[in-house]
Amino acid sequence: MIHYPIKAMLVEHNPDQLLLTERALRRSIREIEIVPARNAQECLNRLLREDFSIVVLDYSLPDMDGLGVIRKLREYGLDLPVVMVTGQGDEQLAVQAMKDGAYDYVVKKQGYLKMLPEILEKALERHSLESRLRSSEERYHRLAENANELIFTTDLDGRFTFFTSRVTSLLGYATEELQGRDFKELLTAESRERARKGLQDYPGDQESKLLELDFLTRDGSPKAFELSLGRFVQGGRAAGFEVIGRDITQRKVLEKKILQRNKELSTLLTVTSSISHSLRIEEVAAIALEKICEFTGLNCGTIYTLRFTDSTLAQSAAFNLPQGLLRVLNSPGFWDEILASLFQSKIPLIHPD
């Protein structure tokens, strides 16, 4: 999209050529302001003071050639399109000008002035498109850098191709340690296998996929992330994955605490219920022991009841204990030394309220 009116700098040391070029441009482009410059220094001075839409630059100037002018423009950080005008036989120079940053060129041959306005407008359209694209990329780059999430891209094998600074700060790695590295190497063994399957089994028609993975930071501590993973396409073919991940470590810790508390409450409710239905210590102990083993992850256990009045010990409940171990625990004299040690201890077993 071209923004009119166009303000063009026309750099030409030949007065006749300058007049002909100006007429050709005004004839084809109605909304155009043309500012002439007869040498490179005049051109650069005006460009540093004023805003221009485009520069039409003759290669042969008395104080500096066109390539030198283009390099100066880049050196000064001036972002505007340049169309180079060269004489016949200077085509190689024109190609070099394109490499140095010129948008297009035209050779001074019969009919070239008719072509120049169209070339100029195409250069303006291209520059406008590139400027918008660059602005958009910069905007999204700022958003990504300021986001408090893991944001990165990988190739189809999972190797980093891009990552924001938050990736390094959240995981503790230096930039050079992550470049080109397979992100799966940063996961725990269980999560690594889950990620490998997730990438392999990614359906082509699915927009995104959620994975909960545990990363290992550089100091070895685990961090849990919920990753939204999407495949991106280049040239009509899958090229890699775009990943956004949020830190859910605290959520997972809280969930674990809630689960543990629920197990404890469930045990308490079960024991309370059993007490309300029975006063027999063996029944209450058996129910309590099974629940305790369940939420602590123990495979087996036993409960013994000690009577302080006569120092007798009785087994109230057993859960999944092997018969051989039960016989040893209940064999005569097995607990005598342990009980004697307890009663001789100066630390009270029961603290009075």
C-alpha positions in Angstrom: 0.0 0.0 0.0 1.5 3.3 -1.1 1.0 6.4 1.0 0.3 9.5 -1.1 1.5 12.1 -1.7 5.0 10.6 -2.5 8.0 12.7 -1.7 10.9 11.5 -3.9 14.5 12.5 -3.8 15.9 12.6 -7.4 19.7 12.5 -7.5 21.1 13.4 -10.9 24.0 15.6 -11.8 23.0 16.1 -15.5 20.5 19.0 -15.7 18.8 17.8 -18.9 18.5 14.3 -17.6 17.1 15.6 -14.3 14.4 17.6 -16.1 13.4 14.7 -18.4 13.2 12.3 -15.4 11.1 14.8 -13.4 8.6 15.3 -16.2 8.3 11.5 -16.7 7.5 11.0 -13.0 5.0 13.9 -12.8 3.3 12.7 -16.0 2.6 9.2 -14.5 2.3 9.9 -10.8 0.0 12.9 -10.0 0.5 13.0 -6.2 4.3 13.3 -6.1 6.7 15.9 -4.8 10.2 15.8 -6.4 13.2 17.2 -4.6 16.3 17.4 -6.8 19.9 16.9 -5.7 22.9 17.3 -8.0 25.5 15.3 -5.9 25.8 12.7 -3.2 26.5 15.2 -0.4 23.5 17.3 -1.1 21.4 14.2 -1.2 22.6 12.9 2.1 22.3 16.3 3.8 18.6 16.6 2.7 17.8 13.0 3.7 19.2 13.6 7.2 17.0 16.7 7.7 13.8 15.7 6.0 11.5 12.7 5.6 11.3 11.1 2.1 9.3 8.3 0.6 11.9 7.1 -1.9 15.2 7.9 -3.6 15.9 7.7 -7.3 19.6 7.6 -7.5 21.9 8.0 -10.5 25.0 5.8 -10.2 27.5 8.3 -11.8 27.8 11.3 -9.4 30.7 13.8 -9.2 31.6 13.3 -5.5 30.6 9.7 -4.8 29.1 6.8 -6.8 25.7 5.4 -6.2 27.0 2.4 -4.3 28.7 4.7 -1.8 25.5 6.6 -1.3 23.5 3.4 -0.5 26.1 2.3 2.0 26.0 5.7 3.7 22.2 5.5 3.9 22.5 2.1 5.7 25.3 3.5 7.9 23.1 6.4 9.0 20.2 4.0 9.7 17.9 5.6 7.0 15.2 3.1 6.1 13.8 4.1 2.7 13.7 2.4 -0.7 16.3 3.3 -3.4 16.0 2.8 -7.1 19.3 2.9 -8.9 19.6 4.4 -12.4 22.7 3.2 -14.4 24.1 3.7 -17.9 24.3 0.9 -20.5 27.1 -1.5 -19.7 26.7 -0.9 -15.9 24.4 -3.8 -15.2 26.9 -5.5 -12.9 27.0 -2.4 -10.8 23.2 -2.4 -10.6 23.3 -6.1 -9.4 25.8 -5.1 -6.7 23.5 -2.2 -5.7 20.7 -4.6 -5.2 22.9 -6.7 -2.9 23.8 -3.6 -1.0 20.2 -2.7 -0.4 18.7 -1.0 -3.5 15.2 -2.1 -4.1 15.4 -2.1 -7.9 17.4 -0.6 -10.8 16.8 0.7 -14.3 19.3 1.0 -17.2 19.4 4.2 -19.2 18.3 3.0 -22.6 15.5 3.9 -25.0 12.1 4.0 -23.3 13.5 3.6 -19.7 11.7 6.8 -18.6 8.4 5.2 -19.3 9.3 2.2 -17.1 10.6 4.3 -14.2 7.3 5.4 -12.6 6.1 1.8 -12.4 9.4 0.6 -11.0 9.2 3.4 -8.4 5.7 2.5 -7.3 6.5 -1.2 -7.1 9.5 -0.4 -4.9 7.3 1.7 -2.6 4.7 -1.1 -2.3 7.4 -3.6 -1.5 9.0 -1.3 1.2 5.5 -0.7 2.7 4.9 -4.4 2.9 8.3 -5.2 4.5 7.8 -2.4 7.0 4.5 -3.7 8.1 5.8 -7.2 8.3 8.9 -6.1 10.3 6.6 -4.0 12.7 4.4 -7.0 13.2 7.3 -9.3 13.9 8.8 -6.8 16.4 5.4 -6.5 18.2 5.0 -10.3 18.5 8.6 -10.6 19.6 8.0 -8.1 22.4 4.8 -9.9 23.5 6.7 -13.2 23.6 9.6 -11.8 25.5 7.3 -10.2 28.1 5.1 -13.3 28.6 5.7 -15.3 31.8 5.6 -18.6 29.9 7.9 -21.0 28.1 7.7 -20.0 24.4 9.8 -21.8 21.9 9.8 -23.6 18.6 11.5 -26.8 17.5 12.1 -28.8 14.4 10.2 -32.1 13.9 12.7 -34.0 16.0 12.2 -31.6 19.0 15.5 -29.5 18.6 15.2 -25.9 19.6 15.0 -23.5 16.7 13.8 -20.4 18.7 13.2 -19.6 22.3 12.5 -16.5 24.4 14.7 -15.3 27.3 12.0 -16.6 29.7 13.0 -20.1 28.7 16.5 -19.6 29.9 15.4 -17.8 33.1 12.8 -20.3 34.1 15.0 -23.3 33.5 18.3 -21.8 34.4 20.3 -22.6 31.3 22.4 -20.3 29.3 21.4 -19.5 25.7 24.3 -21.4 24.1 23.4 -24.5 26.2 19.9 -24.6 24.6 20.6 -23.7 20.9 20.0 -26.7 18.7 19.4 -29.0 21.7 16.6 -31.5 21.9 14.2 -30.1 24.4 13.3 -33.7 25.5 16.8 -33.9 27.0 15.7 -31.4 29.7 12.8 -33.7 30.8 12.6 -36.3 33.5 12.7 -39.9 32.2 8.9 -40.4 32.5 8.1 -37.1 30.8 10.7 -37.7 28.1 8.9 -40.8 27.0 5.6 -39.0 27.2 6.9 -36.2 25.0 8.4 -38.6 22.5 5.1 -40.4 22.0 3.3 -37.0 21.9 5.4 -35.8 19.0 5.3 -39.1 17.1 1.5 -39.5 17.5 0.7 -35.9 16.7 -2.4 -36.0 14.3 -2.0 -33.8 11.2 -5.5 -32.3 11.5 -5.3 -31.3 15.2 -4.6 -27.7 15.8 -2.9 -28.1 19.2 -2.2 -30.7 21.8 -1.8 -30.4 25.6 1.0 -32.2 27.4 1.9 -32.0 31.1 5.7 -32.5 31.3 8.3 -32.3 34.1 11.4 -30.3 33.2 14.7 -30.5 35.1 16.3 -27.1 35.7 20.0 -26.7 35.4 20.4 -27.3 39.2 18.4 -30.6 38.9 15.2 -29.4 40.5 12.0 -30.5 38.8 9.4 -28.0 37.4 6.1 -29.0 36.0 4.7 -27.3 32.9 1.5 -27.6 30.9 2.5 -27.3 27.2 0.2 -26.3 24.4 1.9 -27.8 21.3 1.0 -27.0 17.7 2.6 -28.0 14.4 3.5 -25.3 12.0 3.9 -25.6 8.2 6.4 -24.0 5.8 6.2 -24.5 2.0 3.2 -26.8 2.4 5.0 -29.2 4.6 5.2 -29.7 8.4 8.4 -28.0 9.6 8.3 -28.2 13.4 6.4 -27.4 16.5 5.3 -24.2 18.3 5.2 -24.6 22.1 3.7 -22.4 24.8 4.1 -23.7 28.4 2.9 -22.3 31.7 4.5 -23.2 35.0 2.1 -25.5 37.0 4.6 -26.6 39.7 2.8 -24.9 42.5 -0.5 -26.3 41.3 0.8 -29.8 41.2 2.2 -29.4 44.8 -1.2 -28.1 46.0 -3.0 -31.0 44.2 -0.7 -33.5 45.9 -1.4 -31.9 49.3 -5.1 -31.9 48.7 -5.0 -35.6 47.6 -3.0 -36.5 50.7 -5.4 -34.6 53.0 -8.4 -36.3 51.3 -6.8 -39.7 52.0 -6.3 -38.7 55.6 -9.8 -37.5 56.0 -11.1 -40.7 54.3 -9.2 -42.8 56.8 -10.4 -40.7 59.7 -14.0 -41.0 58.5 -13.7 -44.8 58.0 -12.2 -45.3 61.5 -14.8 -43.0 63.1 -17.6 -44.9 61.3 -16.2 -48.2 62.4 -16.0 -47.0 66.0 -19.7 -45.9 65.9 -20.6 -49.4 64.7 -18.3 -51.5 66.9 -16.4 -51.0 70.1 -14.1 -54.0 69.5 -10.5 -52.8 69.2 -9.7 -55.5 66.7 -12.3 -54.4 64.2 -11.4 -50.7 64.5 -7.6 -51.4 64.2 -8.1 -53.6 61.1 -10.0 -50.9 59.3 -7.6 -48.2 60.4 -4.5 -50.2 59.4 -5.8 -50.9 55.9 -6.5 -47.3 55.3 -3.2 -46.2 56.7 -1.3 -48.6 54.4 -3.4 -47.4 51.5 -2.6 -43.6 51.7 1.1 -44.1 52.9 1.8 -46.6 50.1 2.9 -49.3 52.5 2.4 -52.9 51.3 1.8 -54.4 54.8 1.6 -53.5 58.5 0.5 -54.5 61.9 -0.9 -52.8 65.0 -0.2 -54.0 68.6 -2.0 -52.8 71.7 0.0 -52.3 74.9 -1.8 -52.4 78.2 0.1 -50.3 80.8 -1.7 -51.9 83.8 -0.1 -55.3 83.3 2.4 -54.6 80.5 0.8 -57.1 78.2 1.0 -56.7 74.4 -1.6 -58.0 72.0 -1.8 -57.9 68.2 -4.9 -56.0 67.2 -4.7 -56.1 63.4 -2.4 -57.3 60.6 -2.5 -56.3 56.9 -0.8 -58.4 54.2 1.9 -59.6 56.6 3.6 -62.9 55.5 2.7 -65.8 57.8 6.4 -66.4 58.6 6.8 -62.8 59.9 3.6 -63.1 61.9 4.9 -66.2 63.7 8.1 -64.4 64.5 6.4 -61.3 65.8 4.0 -63.4 68.0 6.6 -65.8 69.2 7.0 -65.9 73.0 9.6 -63.4 74.4 10.0 -61.5 71.1 8.8 -58.2 72.5 10.2 -58.6 76.1 13.5 -56.7 75.5 11.7 -54.0 73.5 9.1 -53.5 76.1 11.6 -53.4 78.9 13.6 -50.7 77.1 10.4 -48.6 76.7 9.4 -48.8 80.3 12.9 -47.9 81.5 13.0 -44.8 79.2 12.8 -41.6 81.0 10.8 -40.0 78.2 7.1 -40.4 78.9 5.2 -42.4 76.3 2.0 -40.4 77.1 2.2 -36.7 77.9 -0.5 -35.6 80.4 -2.7 -32.7 79.2 
